[in-house]
Amino acid sequence: MSSPRPNIESDYLTVFQEVTRLISTVHTSQEVMDLVVRRLPSLLDVDAATIRLLDAGTNSFVLGAAWGVSDEYLSRSTIDTKEVMDTLMEGRPTARKNIDVTCDHDSCAFISNEGVKSAMSLPIIFQGQITGLLRLLTKDLREFSDPEINFAMSLAEQVGIAISNCHMFQEMKNQVTFFKAQREISQLVNSTLNLDQILGAIVKKLPGIMGVMACTIRLLQPATNRLELVAASGVSEKYLKRGNISRENSIFKVLKGEPVAIYDAPNDPRVNYHDEIKEEGIKSILAVPIKNDQEIIGVLRLLTDSHRSFSASDIHFAVTVAEEGGNAIEKARLYRKITLLFNQIEEHERFLQTILDSLWMELLVVDPDKRVIMVNKQFLTTHQHTEEDILGRLYRSISPRTVEDEQQFHLEQVLTSCKPVTVVKQYQEGDQEKWYERHLTPILNSNGQVDFVVEAVNDITDQVMLEQEHSQRMKLQGVIEMAGTAAHQLNTPLFAALGTAQLLRDDLSSEEMIEEMDLVISNLKKMGELTREMIDVTGYSSSEYVGETRIVDLTPAENK
């Protein structure tokens, strides 16, 4: 046991003043902790000092700063006995000796190897809350007196105040920095609808603003609902390919909408791949959800190369940026879908236009407002128009060969009845008469309403003329067949009359009568020849006669 030093109150005051002065000259909590653990051992005549901070995420104490002990000792899993830790969590200090002998937990070997024999453990308290632990260690047996414990407790309180003040100072400084940065990032991600540019801007800009080494973004893929790495900066390709992180406890919490701050990433059970994390040099991780207005769509992670206790403002800023980015990402995704949809529509329109242009009939497509929205090449060529002349104009001013009343009637009929209409009509074009067939067909939507009306106009003049000619041929053929039948019926009485006339001639004595009878017999024979020709008719031709009258020239079989 060390003997009490003379004028100890004066020494304590000197030490207290020096510690207070020193910690008032630094502005970050890490500098405060590093300063305290370096200066307290010589001021209080101890061999080592450590500060551990309470990690609210795991409700455990993580190393903040240390001096005078090895890394192996600091890496032990158990800090002290359960009895000591419970006492500290109640806000009361403890001081013990022979801790290498009376040790009853799983880290005794580390204590023995380090040669630590006595320890004073002090809770760091700020505004009634335990924020950390200050431990003073000696390698010889040391009986800590009540004044030493009380004095050390006062120092621990000062350390707590200093750390909190640094946090508040840093918070205020960060608020200004983050406000400016938020505006900058917001303008950056909202200045484009390119998804890759938005993701790249976030992962490259955020590390510099928040003072971290790296940033990664993983988005949930709608098809598989799995996280996929989409952007990263500040880390190696090997680290990024370490494996799937979707089953990490920290990811589960983030996907529920909770930010997760991890102080000691290489050893924290909430993350996997500890070896890869150590190899990459990552010390702390902040993971926040990426949200749009309705749901969580991904995870943003910030990685540091030194231990860092992320403040409330750090977390708030990261969450804000992630939400801002989430909305921009969703807009970019929607824009990408719309662009793809437009490309598909344009491709379909080109395909449809190619088909329409290959048709020989004229086509128009009319919307329910009776405006032309599409025509094919045949229509434009026939009427010597361009698409710019036609598209968007009212149907009544475009549709050819119709009067307005007809147009309105037939189109209105299709729009009202939702059924197709066919119109066949003759039109006068210059000195020619033309026949056209118009089909107006409705295209219906899922509600049974007309979305479009397609009008197909086909010149059927040749077809009508053929049908008319065929009809005339059929009529004449009937006449010819009737004539043949009549001639056949005439032959019997004609031959009888000819025979009678010849017999009468033989009985005549007057030369004048004989001449008359010869004339009758000659005419009867001519009539016989004519009936035979009528029976043998197989064709005909027509020729002009007088005025508009035409006569038929019958063609016998032998002259065919």
VEXROTI-319378 format. One record per residue (C-alpha): residue number from 1; residue in one letter; y, z, x. Coordinates in steps of 0.001 Angstrom, whole numbers, plus 500000, padded with zeros to 6 digits. Each point is the difference from the previous one (the first is absolute). Layout:
{NUM; 'A'; {Y; Z; X}}
...
***
This chain:
{1; 'M'; {500000; 500000; 500000}}
{2; 'S'; {503415; 499116; 501357}}
{3; 'S'; {502533; 502823; 500234}}
{4; 'P'; {503198; 499860; 497918}}
{5; 'R'; {502894; 498433; 501797}}
{6; 'P'; {503288; 501965; 500356}}
{7; 'N'; {502968; 498839; 497876}}
{8; 'I'; {497588; 498037; 497804}}
{9; 'E'; {502519; 499767; 497139}}
{10; 'S'; {502507; 498367; 502365}}
{11; 'D'; {497318; 497591; 501220}}
{12; 'Y'; {499032; 499150; 496430}}
{13; 'L'; {503604; 499303; 499117}}
{14; 'T'; {500372; 497760; 503043}}
{15; 'V'; {496814; 498133; 499127}}
{16; 'F'; {501019; 499697; 496355}}
{17; 'Q'; {503413; 498657; 500925}}
{18; 'E'; {498545; 497509; 502446}}
{19; 'V'; {497402; 498744; 497528}}
{20; 'T'; {502636; 499734; 497300}}
{21; 'R'; {502357; 498145; 502322}}
{22; 'L'; {497275; 497639; 501168}}
{23; 'I'; {498694; 499092; 496598}}
{24; 'S'; {503548; 499437; 498739}}
{25; 'T'; {500462; 497216; 502585}}
{26; 'V'; {497167; 497809; 498722}}
{27; 'H'; {499894; 497981; 496793}}
{28; 'T'; {496339; 499174; 499346}}
{29; 'S'; {497238; 502368; 498987}}
{30; 'Q'; {497746; 498685; 502759}}
{31; 'E'; {502613; 500792; 502635}}
{32; 'V'; {500337; 503511; 498551}}
{33; 'M'; {496259; 500613; 500160}}
{34; 'D'; {499681; 498562; 503512}}
{35; 'L'; {502902; 502145; 501198}}
{36; 'V'; {498635; 503216; 498471}}
{37; 'V'; {496482; 499675; 501435}}
{38; 'R'; {501402; 499185; 503473}}
{39; 'R'; {502522; 502850; 500182}}
{40; 'L'; {498343; 502881; 498161}}
{41; 'P'; {497154; 500627; 502506}}
{42; 'S'; {502420; 500815; 502826}}
{43; 'L'; {502408; 501879; 497743}}
{44; 'L'; {497282; 502166; 498419}}
{45; 'D'; {497695; 500236; 502999}}
{46; 'V'; {497044; 498157; 498422}}
{47; 'D'; {497846; 497168; 501360}}
{48; 'A'; {500115; 497484; 497172}}
{49; 'A'; {501522; 499210; 496624}}
{50; 'T'; {499033; 497683; 497132}}
{51; 'I'; {501582; 498992; 496721}}
{52; 'R'; {497992; 498636; 497119}}
{53; 'L'; {501463; 498647; 496773}}
{54; 'L'; {498487; 500293; 496540}}
{55; 'D'; {498748; 496638; 498709}}
{56; 'A'; {500349; 500215; 496231}}
{57; 'G'; {497606; 497088; 499528}}
{58; 'T'; {497026; 501806; 501490}}
{59; 'N'; {501370; 503581; 499774}}
{60; 'S'; {499230; 500385; 503705}}
{61; 'F'; {502051; 500558; 503152}}
{62; 'V'; {500522; 497049; 502312}}
{63; 'L'; {501319; 500151; 503543}}
{64; 'G'; {503747; 499621; 500311}}
{65; 'A'; {500608; 500987; 503653}}
{66; 'A'; {498217; 501909; 502797}}
{67; 'W'; {500518; 501149; 503581}}
{68; 'G'; {497711; 501761; 502498}}
{69; 'V'; {496595; 499084; 498468}}
{70; 'S'; {497595; 497093; 500380}}
{71; 'D'; {499391; 497162; 497542}}
{72; 'E'; {496408; 501194; 499582}}
{73; 'Y'; {501203; 503395; 498821}}
{74; 'L'; {502496; 498419; 497610}}
{75; 'S'; {497347; 497707; 498503}}
{76; 'R'; {497763; 502873; 498793}}
{77; 'S'; {499156; 499846; 496309}}
{78; 'T'; {500739; 503655; 499136}}
{79; 'I'; {503335; 501540; 500956}}
{80; 'D'; {499072; 503647; 499428}}
{81; 'T'; {497862; 502257; 497861}}
{82; 'K'; {500262; 499873; 496231}}
{83; 'E'; {501402; 503544; 499984}}
{84; 'V'; {502836; 499004; 502344}}
{85; 'M'; {500774; 496791; 498092}}
{86; 'D'; {500099; 501848; 496660}}
{87; 'T'; {502415; 502551; 501482}}
{88; 'L'; {502260; 497254; 501299}}
{89; 'M'; {499963; 498165; 496651}}
{90; 'E'; {501232; 503259; 498441}}
{91; 'G'; {503014; 499772; 502326}}
{92; 'R'; {498979; 502836; 502372}}
{93; 'P'; {499609; 499705; 503800}}
{94; 'T'; {496894; 501056; 501951}}
{95; 'A'; {499462; 501030; 503639}}
{96; 'R'; {496551; 500406; 501586}}
{97; 'K'; {498390; 500364; 503384}}
{98; 'N'; {496483; 499269; 501262}}
{99; 'I'; {499883; 496963; 497723}}
{100; 'D'; {497539; 498329; 502348}}
{101; 'V'; {497581; 502884; 499501}}
{102; 'T'; {500470; 500814; 496319}}
{103; 'C'; {500001; 496346; 498917}}
{104; 'D'; {497835; 499341; 496918}}
{105; 'H'; {500689; 496351; 499151}}
{106; 'D'; {498880; 496557; 501224}}
{107; 'S'; {502762; 499522; 502598}}
{108; 'C'; {499132; 502974; 502237}}
{109; 'A'; {498861; 497795; 502895}}
{110; 'F'; {503414; 498308; 500160}}
{111; 'I'; {501747; 503387; 500167}}
{112; 'S'; {497666; 501260; 502721}}
{113; 'N'; {500316; 496822; 502077}}
{114; 'E'; {503774; 500127; 499720}}
{115; 'G'; {500068; 503636; 501165}}
{116; 'V'; {502167; 501195; 497116}}
{117; 'K'; {499618; 503764; 499439}}
{118; 'S'; {502936; 501025; 497791}}
{119; 'A'; {501934; 498241; 497233}}
{120; 'M'; {502933; 500707; 497746}}
{121; 'S'; {500091; 497803; 496884}}
{122; 'L'; {503170; 499742; 497930}}
{123; 'P'; {500652; 498180; 496706}}
{124; 'I'; {502945; 497600; 500033}}
{125; 'I'; {501765; 500596; 496697}}
{126; 'F'; {502867; 498190; 498345}}
{127; 'Q'; {501358; 501005; 496602}}
{128; 'G'; {496908; 502086; 499318}}
{129; 'Q'; {497552; 497164; 500711}}
{130; 'I'; {497533; 499830; 502913}}
{131; 'T'; {500816; 496816; 501901}}
{132; 'G'; {498092; 500618; 503262}}
{133; 'L'; {498597; 502362; 502628}}
{134; 'L'; {501363; 501165; 503363}}
{135; 'R'; {497347; 501355; 502414}}
{136; 'L'; {500678; 501713; 503336}}
{137; 'L'; {496981; 500210; 502371}}
{138; 'T'; {499229; 501960; 503165}}
{139; 'K'; {497161; 499732; 502485}}
{140; 'D'; {500017; 503710; 500657}}
{141; 'L'; {499510; 502892; 497665}}
{142; 'R'; {503269; 500666; 498262}}
{143; 'E'; {500849; 502643; 497453}}
{144; 'F'; {502908; 498624; 497987}}
{145; 'S'; {502331; 502745; 498871}}
{146; 'D'; {501639; 500168; 496610}}
{147; 'P'; {503447; 499177; 501465}}
{148; 'E'; {498502; 496918; 501697}}
{149; 'I'; {498326; 498946; 496775}}
{150; 'N'; {503184; 500546; 497974}}
{151; 'F'; {502047; 498138; 502569}}
{152; 'A'; {497525; 497101; 500102}}
{153; 'M'; {500052; 499931; 496238}}
{154; 'S'; {503774; 499645; 500090}}
{155; 'L'; {499625; 497142; 502452}}
{156; 'A'; {497427; 498345; 497692}}
{157; 'E'; {502457; 500270; 497140}}
{158; 'Q'; {502662; 498371; 502176}}
{159; 'V'; {497559; 497271; 500868}}
{160; 'G'; {499290; 499499; 496285}}
{161; 'I'; {503725; 499816; 499250}}
{162; 'A'; {500583; 497637; 502925}}
{163; 'I'; {497154; 497708; 498948}}
{164; 'S'; {501210; 499999; 496404}}
{165; 'N'; {503586; 499355; 501084}}
{166; 'C'; {498831; 497109; 502129}}
{167; 'H'; {498051; 498712; 497048}}
{168; 'M'; {503082; 500230; 497779}}
{169; 'F'; {502204; 498393; 502651}}
{170; 'Q'; {497484; 497246; 500446}}
{171; 'E'; {499685; 499670; 496223}}
{172; 'M'; {503756; 499475; 499642}}
{173; 'K'; {500024; 497534; 502849}}
{174; 'N'; {497002; 498228; 498570}}
{175; 'Q'; {501581; 499835; 496559}}
{176; 'V'; {502901; 497962; 501367}}
{177; 'T'; {497730; 497842; 502147}}
{178; 'F'; {497487; 499531; 497206}}
{179; 'F'; {502676; 499122; 497454}}
{180; 'K'; {501324; 497223; 502219}}
{181; 'A'; {496497; 498886; 500901}}
{182; 'Q'; {498916; 499988; 496364}}
{183; 'R'; {502829; 497657; 499089}}
{184; 'E'; {499143; 497769; 502952}}
{185; 'I'; {496296; 499876; 499185}}
{186; 'S'; {500726; 499508; 496294}}
{187; 'Q'; {502242; 497024; 500752}}
{188; 'L'; {497439; 498660; 502457}}
{189; 'V'; {496960; 500123; 497709}}
{190; 'N'; {501939; 498765; 496978}}
{191; 'S'; {501531; 497065; 501869}}
{192; 'T'; {496765; 498010; 499829}}
{193; 'L'; {497062; 499371; 497688}}
{194; 'N'; {497710; 499211; 502921}}
{195; 'L'; {497324; 502725; 500014}}
{196; 'D'; {499203; 499716; 503712}}
{197; 'Q'; {503675; 500334; 500931}}
{198; 'I'; {500384; 503111; 497832}}
{199; 'L'; {496949; 501699; 501521}}
{200; 'G'; {501055; 499046; 503533}}
{201; 'A'; {503533; 501335; 499445}}
{202; 'I'; {498725; 503400; 498852}}
{203; 'V'; {497482; 500621; 502797}}
{204; 'K'; {502411; 498854; 502717}}
{205; 'K'; {503138; 501753; 498749}}
{206; 'L'; {498636; 503356; 498836}}
{207; 'P'; {498624; 501342; 503341}}
{208; 'G'; {503382; 499666; 501709}}
{209; 'I'; {501801; 501740; 497139}}
{210; 'M'; {497559; 502913; 499734}}
{211; 'G'; {499281; 500382; 503703}}
{212; 'V'; {496277; 499301; 499803}}
{213; 'M'; {497789; 497765; 502123}}
{214; 'A'; {498361; 497862; 497330}}
{215; 'C'; {499778; 499048; 496352}}
{216; 'T'; {497220; 498427; 497937}}
{217; 'I'; {499808; 498716; 496422}}
{218; 'R'; {496826; 499627; 497985}}
{219; 'L'; {500047; 498531; 496491}}
{220; 'L'; {497456; 500322; 497220}}
{221; 'Q'; {498457; 496636; 499259}}
{222; 'P'; {499848; 499469; 496206}}
{223; 'A'; {496679; 498167; 500132}}
{224; 'T'; {498105; 502680; 501968}}
{225; 'N'; {502262; 503083; 499633}}
{226; 'R'; {499550; 500551; 503759}}
{227; 'L'; {502680; 500697; 502568}}
{228; 'E'; {500679; 497081; 502324}}
{229; 'L'; {502187; 500119; 503109}}
{230; 'V'; {502873; 497562; 499470}}
{231; 'A'; {502609; 500994; 502608}}
{232; 'A'; {500271; 502209; 503100}}
{233; 'S'; {502162; 500633; 503057}}
{234; 'G'; {499748; 502290; 503024}}
{235; 'V'; {496201; 500331; 500177}}
{236; 'S'; {497272; 498027; 501729}}
{237; 'E'; {497713; 497478; 498376}}
{238; 'K'; {497032; 502130; 501038}}
{239; 'Y'; {501338; 502991; 498079}}
{240; 'L'; {500691; 497886; 496917}}
{241; 'K'; {496391; 498761; 500041}}
{242; 'R'; {498492; 503502; 500264}}
{243; 'G'; {498530; 499822; 496494}}
{244; 'N'; {500637; 500696; 496340}}
{245; 'I'; {502244; 502987; 499233}}
{246; 'S'; {499678; 499869; 496207}}
{247; 'R'; {497695; 503032; 499946}}
{248; 'E'; {502288; 502312; 501950}}
{249; 'N'; {501097; 503102; 498112}}
{250; 'S'; {503624; 499270; 500834}}
{251; 'I'; {499715; 496542; 498422}}
{252; 'F'; {498523; 501458; 496801}}
{253; 'K'; {503014; 502290; 499665}}
{254; 'V'; {502488; 497249; 500760}}
{255; 'L'; {498434; 497710; 497406}}
{256; 'K'; {500549; 502794; 497486}}
{257; 'G'; {503705; 499836; 500810}}
{258; 'E'; {500283; 502892; 502502}}
{259; 'P'; {501554; 499576; 503477}}
{260; 'V'; {497817; 501425; 502778}}
{261; 'A'; {501441; 501307; 503302}}
{262; 'I'; {497477; 500588; 502801}}
{263; 'Y'; {501261; 501920; 503022}}
{264; 'D'; {496906; 499944; 502240}}
{265; 'A'; {498446; 496625; 499204}}
{266; 'P'; {497303; 500002; 502745}}
{267; 'N'; {498426; 503131; 498527}}
{268; 'D'; {500990; 499997; 496324}}
{269; 'P'; {497012; 499664; 497638}}
{270; 'R'; {502071; 498008; 497497}}
{271; 'V'; {499785; 496912; 502219}}
{272; 'N'; {497040; 498234; 501609}}
{273; 'Y'; {499581; 498171; 503335}}
{274; 'H'; {501283; 502901; 502127}}
{275; 'D'; {498851; 498384; 503263}}
{276; 'E'; {501920; 496812; 499211}}
{277; 'I'; {503070; 502054; 499051}}
{278; 'K'; {499874; 501881; 503325}}
{279; 'E'; {499505; 496771; 501958}}
{280; 'E'; {503018; 498442; 498286}}
{281; 'G'; {502109; 503054; 500821}}
{282; 'I'; {500803; 500851; 496384}}
{283; 'K'; {500979; 503629; 499391}}
{284; 'S'; {501399; 500196; 496446}}
{285; 'I'; {499738; 497852; 496860}}
{286; 'L'; {502087; 499740; 496851}}
{287; 'A'; {498375; 498072; 497145}}
{288; 'V'; {501897; 499200; 496793}}
{289; 'P'; {499095; 497958; 496917}}
{290; 'I'; {501522; 496565; 499430}}
{291; 'K'; {500954; 499757; 496339}}
{292; 'N'; {501507; 497494; 497666}}
{293; 'D'; {501454; 500984; 496661}}
{294; 'Q'; {496593; 500560; 498430}}
{295; 'E'; {497284; 500738; 502531}}
{296; 'I'; {498987; 500718; 503596}}
{297; 'I'; {499339; 496731; 501830}}
{298; 'G'; {499444; 501143; 503599}}
{299; 'V'; {500500; 502486; 502843}}
{300; 'L'; {502675; 500140; 502711}}
{301; 'R'; {499182; 502042; 503137}}
{302; 'L'; {502332; 501113; 502790}}
{303; 'L'; {498425; 500944; 503350}}
{304; 'T'; {501551; 502079; 502807}}
{305; 'D'; {499106; 500356; 503675}}
{306; 'S'; {501113; 503663; 500067}}
{307; 'H'; {499270; 502837; 497627}}
{308; 'R'; {502479; 500001; 497163}}
{309; 'S'; {500468; 502180; 496972}}
{310; 'F'; {501423; 497569; 497469}}
{311; 'S'; {502935; 501479; 498111}}
{312; 'A'; {500676; 499729; 496297}}
{313; 'S'; {502668; 497377; 500668}}
{314; 'D'; {497571; 498018; 502198}}
{315; 'I'; {497478; 499953; 497190}}
{316; 'H'; {502598; 499257; 497324}}
{317; 'F'; {501427; 497100; 501981}}
{318; 'A'; {496553; 498535; 500704}}
{319; 'V'; {499083; 500313; 496295}}
{320; 'T'; {503285; 498333; 498981}}
{321; 'V'; {499493; 497117; 502432}}
{322; 'A'; {496403; 499613; 498828}}
{323; 'E'; {501125; 499832; 496362}}
{324; 'E'; {502769; 497542; 500835}}
{325; 'G'; {497512; 497948; 501975}}
{326; 'G'; {497462; 500273; 497188}}
{327; 'N'; {502396; 498471; 497490}}
{328; 'A'; {500921; 497239; 502459}}
{329; 'I'; {496313; 499371; 500747}}
{330; 'E'; {499192; 499766; 496298}}
{331; 'K'; {502879; 497555; 499472}}
{332; 'A'; {498770; 497924; 502945}}
{333; 'R'; {496447; 500055; 498618}}
{334; 'L'; {501278; 498919; 496597}}
{335; 'Y'; {502102; 497258; 501607}}
{336; 'R'; {496942; 498834; 501951}}
{337; 'K'; {497960; 499871; 496778}}
{338; 'I'; {502778; 498141; 498182}}
{339; 'T'; {500343; 497542; 502897}}
{340; 'L'; {496254; 499413; 500002}}
{341; 'L'; {500060; 499547; 496232}}
{342; 'F'; {502880; 497522; 500233}}
{343; 'N'; {498139; 498092; 502726}}
{344; 'Q'; {496929; 499849; 497786}}
{345; 'I'; {502101; 498874; 497038}}
{346; 'E'; {501684; 497326; 502115}}
{347; 'E'; {496594; 498864; 501257}}
{348; 'H'; {498702; 499831; 496443}}
{349; 'E'; {503119; 498122; 498918}}
{350; 'R'; {499546; 497501; 502833}}
{351; 'F'; {496357; 499558; 499043}}
{352; 'L'; {500917; 499571; 496323}}
{353; 'Q'; {502848; 497605; 500852}}
{354; 'T'; {497622; 497905; 502117}}
{355; 'I'; {497633; 499715; 497048}}
{356; 'L'; {502818; 499165; 497598}}
{357; 'D'; {501441; 497386; 502349}}
{358; 'S'; {496613; 498291; 500264}}
{359; 'L'; {499933; 499333; 496238}}
{360; 'W'; {501200; 496655; 498641}}
{361; 'M'; {501363; 501498; 496794}}
{362; 'E'; {503427; 501646; 499787}}
{363; 'L'; {499983; 503835; 499851}}
{364; 'L'; {502680; 502547; 499115}}
{365; 'V'; {499639; 503806; 499890}}
{366; 'V'; {502376; 501811; 497629}}
{367; 'D'; {500606; 503774; 499705}}
{368; 'P'; {500524; 501890; 496690}}
{369; 'D'; {503764; 499560; 500446}}
{370; 'K'; {499374; 496240; 499758}}
{371; 'R'; {501026; 499331; 503579}}
{372; 'V'; {498074; 497704; 502340}}
{373; 'I'; {498499; 501921; 502929}}
{374; 'M'; {497683; 497394; 501496}}
{375; 'V'; {499486; 496224; 499965}}
{376; 'N'; {497609; 497776; 501872}}
{377; 'K'; {500679; 497080; 502312}}
{378; 'Q'; {499021; 497391; 497394}}
{379; 'F'; {502737; 501242; 497636}}
{380; 'L'; {502646; 499997; 502730}}
{381; 'T'; {499029; 496526; 501209}}
{382; 'T'; {499880; 498472; 496523}}
{383; 'H'; {503410; 501323; 498979}}
{384; 'Q'; {501578; 499891; 503470}}
{385; 'H'; {500910; 503694; 500164}}
{386; 'T'; {499758; 502735; 502621}}
{387; 'E'; {498762; 503545; 499423}}
{388; 'E'; {503578; 501275; 500407}}
{389; 'D'; {501032; 497760; 497064}}
{390; 'I'; {497253; 501301; 497742}}
{391; 'L'; {499009; 503623; 500723}}
{392; 'G'; {501770; 502607; 497912}}
{393; 'R'; {501389; 497555; 497458}}
{394; 'L'; {499291; 500196; 496272}}
{395; 'Y'; {496947; 498091; 498836}}
{396; 'R'; {501942; 498013; 497368}}
{397; 'S'; {502167; 498441; 502719}}
{398; 'I'; {497005; 499034; 502167}}
{399; 'S'; {497125; 498898; 497788}}
{400; 'P'; {500025; 496168; 499789}}
{401; 'R'; {499317; 497649; 497066}}
{402; 'T'; {500714; 502621; 497331}}
{403; 'V'; {502892; 500897; 497785}}
{404; 'E'; {501260; 503600; 500028}}
{405; 'D'; {498600; 500882; 496576}}
{406; 'E'; {496540; 498859; 501027}}
{407; 'Q'; {500177; 501945; 503255}}
{408; 'Q'; {501101; 503217; 498387}}
{409; 'F'; {497442; 499665; 497218}}
{410; 'H'; {496936; 499360; 502158}}
{411; 'L'; {500915; 502502; 502742}}
{412; 'E'; {500940; 502649; 497443}}
{413; 'Q'; {496721; 499335; 498215}}
{414; 'V'; {498027; 500748; 503170}}
{415; 'L'; {502066; 503121; 500841}}
{416; 'T'; {499572; 501357; 496480}}
{417; 'S'; {496374; 499123; 499276}}
{418; 'C'; {498724; 500438; 503581}}
{419; 'K'; {497890; 496894; 499373}}
{420; 'P'; {500102; 496565; 501684}}
{421; 'V'; {501698; 497021; 498373}}
{422; 'T'; {499322; 496276; 500613}}
{423; 'V'; {502518; 497291; 499117}}
{424; 'V'; {499282; 496222; 500159}}
{425; 'K'; {502991; 497755; 499359}}
{426; 'Q'; {501392; 496522; 500694}}
{427; 'Y'; {503332; 499699; 501825}}
{428; 'Q'; {502245; 497043; 500735}}
{429; 'E'; {500789; 499665; 503720}}
{430; 'G'; {502303; 497046; 500566}}
{431; 'D'; {498270; 496929; 498563}}
{432; 'Q'; {496584; 501646; 500142}}
{433; 'E'; {498189; 502249; 497566}}
{434; 'K'; {498156; 502872; 501676}}
{435; 'W'; {497539; 502548; 498688}}
{436; 'Y'; {499954; 503549; 501436}}
{437; 'E'; {497715; 502942; 499397}}
{438; 'R'; {501576; 503479; 500512}}
{439; 'H'; {497855; 503156; 500259}}
{440; 'L'; {501846; 503359; 499805}}
{441; 'T'; {497615; 502782; 501048}}
{442; 'P'; {500912; 503737; 500052}}
{443; 'I'; {498989; 502286; 502901}}
{444; 'L'; {499437; 503473; 498541}}
{445; 'N'; {500239; 503411; 501681}}
{446; 'S'; {497680; 502976; 499484}}
{447; 'N'; {501961; 500991; 496879}}
{448; 'G'; {499470; 496611; 498375}}
{449; 'Q'; {503639; 498987; 500451}}
{450; 'V'; {501167; 496699; 501472}}
{451; 'D'; {500968; 500221; 503668}}
{452; 'F'; {500422; 496257; 500528}}
{453; 'V'; {499599; 496700; 498176}}
{454; 'V'; {498560; 497050; 501931}}
{455; 'E'; {500942; 496542; 498692}}
{456; 'A'; {497945; 497027; 501176}}
{457; 'V'; {501439; 496540; 499232}}
{458; 'N'; {497630; 497032; 500297}}
{459; 'D'; {500842; 496281; 499574}}
{460; 'I'; {497273; 498701; 497668}}
{461; 'T'; {501596; 496593; 499279}}
{462; 'D'; {497138; 498040; 501624}}
{463; 'Q'; {497464; 502106; 498178}}
{464; 'V'; {501710; 499422; 496630}}
{465; 'M'; {500263; 496260; 500667}}
{466; 'L'; {496319; 499824; 500855}}
{467; 'E'; {499120; 501884; 496852}}
{468; 'Q'; {502173; 497671; 497917}}
{469; 'E'; {498471; 496914; 501596}}
{470; 'H'; {496539; 501394; 499450}}
{471; 'S'; {500862; 500678; 496373}}
{472; 'Q'; {501211; 496405; 499527}}
{473; 'R'; {496839; 498678; 501607}}
{474; 'M'; {497898; 502076; 497676}}
{475; 'K'; {501915; 498707; 496994}}
{476; 'L'; {499630; 496350; 501097}}
{477; 'Q'; {496363; 500537; 500776}}
{478; 'G'; {499570; 501174; 496435}}
{479; 'V'; {501794; 496910; 498736}}
{480; 'I'; {497764; 497748; 502121}}
{481; 'E'; {496866; 501691; 498760}}
{482; 'M'; {501226; 499670; 496407}}
{483; 'A'; {500814; 496313; 500579}}
{484; 'G'; {496513; 499377; 501371}}
{485; 'T'; {498471; 501677; 496992}}
{486; 'A'; {502158; 497952; 497600}}
{487; 'A'; {499146; 496766; 501843}}
{488; 'H'; {496300; 500781; 499750}}
{489; 'Q'; {500386; 500565; 496275}}
{490; 'L'; {501938; 496716; 499603}}
{491; 'N'; {497371; 497860; 501764}}
{492; 'T'; {497476; 499948; 497098}}
{493; 'P'; {502303; 498670; 497258}}
{494; 'L'; {501708; 497728; 502553}}
{495; 'F'; {496736; 498271; 500976}}
{496; 'A'; {499013; 499717; 496328}}
{497; 'A'; {503341; 498365; 499190}}
{498; 'L'; {499611; 497622; 502978}}
{499; 'G'; {496542; 498922; 498811}}
{500; 'T'; {501220; 499436; 496474}}
{501; 'A'; {502964; 497955; 501259}}
{502; 'Q'; {497718; 497759; 502052}}
{503; 'L'; {497718; 499398; 496992}}
{504; 'L'; {502971; 499165; 497801}}
{505; 'R'; {501298; 497515; 502599}}
{506; 'D'; {496753; 498073; 499835}}
{507; 'D'; {500420; 499594; 496243}}
{508; 'L'; {503571; 498750; 500215}}
{509; 'S'; {500763; 496237; 499752}}
{510; 'S'; {503748; 499970; 500256}}
{511; 'E'; {501298; 499584; 503504}}
{512; 'E'; {502988; 502134; 499212}}
{513; 'M'; {497804; 502869; 498752}}
{514; 'I'; {497710; 499660; 502987}}
{515; 'E'; {502968; 500411; 502356}}
{516; 'E'; {501130; 503069; 498102}}
{517; 'M'; {496487; 501486; 500152}}
{518; 'D'; {499767; 499286; 503759}}
{519; 'L'; {503225; 501935; 500449}}
{520; 'V'; {498506; 502972; 498079}}
{521; 'I'; {496783; 499871; 502047}}
{522; 'S'; {502046; 499868; 503258}}
{523; 'N'; {502024; 503076; 499006}}
{524; 'L'; {496812; 501861; 498973}}
{525; 'K'; {498512; 499286; 503420}}
{526; 'K'; {503166; 501265; 501721}}
{527; 'M'; {499786; 503166; 497932}}
{528; 'G'; {496370; 500371; 501125}}
{529; 'E'; {501021; 499663; 503621}}
{530; 'L'; {502689; 502650; 499494}}
{531; 'T'; {497585; 502496; 498426}}
{532; 'R'; {497547; 499484; 502866}}
{533; 'E'; {502794; 500672; 502498}}
{534; 'M'; {500987; 503155; 498098}}
{535; 'I'; {496394; 501272; 500120}}
{536; 'D'; {499807; 499377; 503773}}
{537; 'V'; {503402; 501656; 500847}}
{538; 'T'; {499738; 502648; 502835}}
{539; 'G'; {503668; 500307; 501099}}
{540; 'Y'; {503549; 499132; 499229}}
{541; 'S'; {503474; 499512; 501445}}
{542; 'S'; {503392; 500062; 498350}}
{543; 'S'; {502973; 497694; 500365}}
{544; 'E'; {503491; 499783; 498590}}
{545; 'Y'; {500460; 498067; 496835}}
{546; 'V'; {503306; 500108; 498115}}
{547; 'G'; {502571; 502819; 500469}}
{548; 'E'; {498157; 503251; 500628}}
{549; 'T'; {496751; 498615; 498461}}
{550; 'R'; {496981; 499599; 502267}}
{551; 'I'; {496791; 498151; 499286}}
{552; 'V'; {496515; 500744; 501267}}
{553; 'D'; {498038; 497412; 501958}}
{554; 'L'; {496258; 500668; 499455}}
{555; 'T'; {497669; 499273; 502921}}
{556; 'P'; {496491; 498667; 499219}}
{557; 'A'; {496970; 501188; 501970}}
{558; 'E'; {499541; 496795; 501969}}
{559; 'N'; {503649; 500120; 501171}}
{560; 'K'; {499971; 503650; 501099}}
***
